[in-house]
Structures are given as structure tokens and as C-alpha cells.
Amino acid sequence: MSRARFPGLRHPIVGAPLSGGPSTPALAAAVSGAGGLGFLAAGYKLPERVEQEIADIRLALSGAEAFGVNVFAPPGHGTGAGQVPEYATSLRAEAARLGVELGVPRWDDDSYADKLELLRELRAPVVSFTFGCPSPGDVARLQDNGSSVWVTVTTVAEARVAAEAGADALVVQGLDAGGHRGGFDDAAPGDIGLLALLQLVDAELAGAIPLVATGGIATGGAIAAVLVAGASAAQLGTAFLSCPEAGTTTVHVESLARDVPTALTRAFTGRMARGIVNRFLVEHSDGAPSAYPEVHHLTAPLRSAARERGDDDILHLWAGQTHSLGQPLPAADVVAALAADARTALARASRRLFPEV
């Protein structure tokens, strides 16, 4: 990532897109306004709402700061799509307990083409992709209108594909990250920790494309570590979930503060994701098929009811492995503290390496 390309980026800190509620224009604007790069999640939203939220971000910023918008690449048809009816049967007791009907499983592409056209027209400064790699044509069309295109990768092979497609930067997502695995194929999600993956991708691409590291980063020391390991910036998601600008539910914020484990599961959406271990995750992970977005639509009424009731036994509680280190502070304060701590950590490491200086 080039600071010359993003003149408003004073700190190498990116606020991850947080789909499903936590992502708000206020959060994205706060991170960008503090010198980082804030992201708006376009996933699960109609194009009209994305357009309004981009307008809200621009209204909140002075115009000099950059921001990003994340798009879900169209998912393939999951290898477990045929198992969705059986999984639905296993969830009927959950629906009855909550007094709701299960959703209707269906495949859709989250208005992919319409969102791309919207972002091209609006000249979004940065457009990032999760769940797949856009075609070289889609990349070029966005770039021709001034957008920088980032692609999330979880393996070295995905990094090669994204580089060949013309991506301006790669978001290198380690296994430690909270939320959905951002790779291309849910049947074979990347299972490499961030520091190992960052080294592998950096060696493969030899510095040809800037890398943005993400996964389990919660402190300035961790930011310093990934910068030293080859990243141009660090992307943090869970660290911003407890900020007042985020739309995170109260029960989710309370769960983040507890010292409880996380685990990978397809139980909530049919796509592998990391969340805090709760009853629903434990009881339904083994039977959940790889079938996104069919399972996402199937369980949506359950999760909506759980959200309204504050039921942390059923709600998806996405979180990275370092979730307990987060602080319920304004996003600008989080960015400032992380940047200062990263500088301190780098200076401390330098003194250890060169004690004579």
C-alpha cells in the first residue's frame, strides 16, 4: 500500500470490514479520520443502502481521507448444498424454541454486478474483495475510475491468482482471524496462521504487491511484527468491534470481553468462520454443510431472534483469537493508541537487535 496513493493515511492501520451489523459509516469515518483506513462492509446490504452509507462517510470526512468498501465476490455452489434439507431438519427444534420459522435456503450473489457498477460510478477510493477474486476485467474497470483494488487471500495459490488478476494489494488473512474465512474455496479454506502465511506470500511475490496483514492483530506490538515481516499495513477487525461507533450488539460486546475460546464453524452461514464458542456452535458444527449462502438464509431468522433477545447461546459471535484484548474506546482513540504502541514496539525491538547503537 502506497502512502502516496492514500495521502490521508498517516498510520498503517486498516479497520476491517465487519459485515452483518458492526460495520457503520461512523466507524469507517472515525478510523479514516484518525489517520487509518476505514472500511465499509457492503455485504448483505442492498446497493441503495451502500450508496447512502458511502455518502454518509464522505459527509463525515474532510475529503482528503481515503476509505474502503468491501464486496463479497460471488460464491460458488457449496459442495454440501445437497445436505441443506437435512441440516434444516436438525434446526427445527431451535426454531420452535425461539418461536420463529426457519428461512428459505437459496443461492444469490449479493447483487455483485450492481455493487461493482455503483462503486465504479462513485469512485470509491479502495474496493476490497472477500470470498473470491474478481476477474481481470472487473479489476481494470475499477482501477480505470481511480479505485485501488484489494483481494483477500488465505493461501499462496490464491495470492498468485489475485496478483495475476491485477490487484493493487493483497489482504493476507491468517487462520487467527475472526469472522468468515476470506479465501476463494470454502471446501478448502486456508488453514495457515498469519505470520507463517505472510512470510510465504511475501517470499512468493518478492515485494511485487503490497500486503495488508490481518488475523489476530490486537496490539501495537502485533502491528510492528507484521510490518517487520513484510506487510505494508495491518488490518484489524475484532479490535474495533467494541467501539461505540460500531453497530455491534451489546451481547456480542460483552462476550468479547470474556476469556473464552474461539473455534471455526459453518453452523451459522454454511461458510467457515471463526467465532466465540457457544451452544449453537458446539451442537451444530458437525452437521453443518459447506453451503453458503444457502445456510446463511436458512439460519437468518434464528440469528435475528437471538440478536433481539440478547441470546448469546444462539447468536453468531464472530471474533479473532485475541478478542479479549480489545477495549471499548472510541475508534479514533484505538487508532492513536495502536499507532503509538507500534512505534514503541519497533523502537524496543531495534534496541534489542542493536544494543550498541
Disulfide bonds with the S-S distance in Angstrom:
none
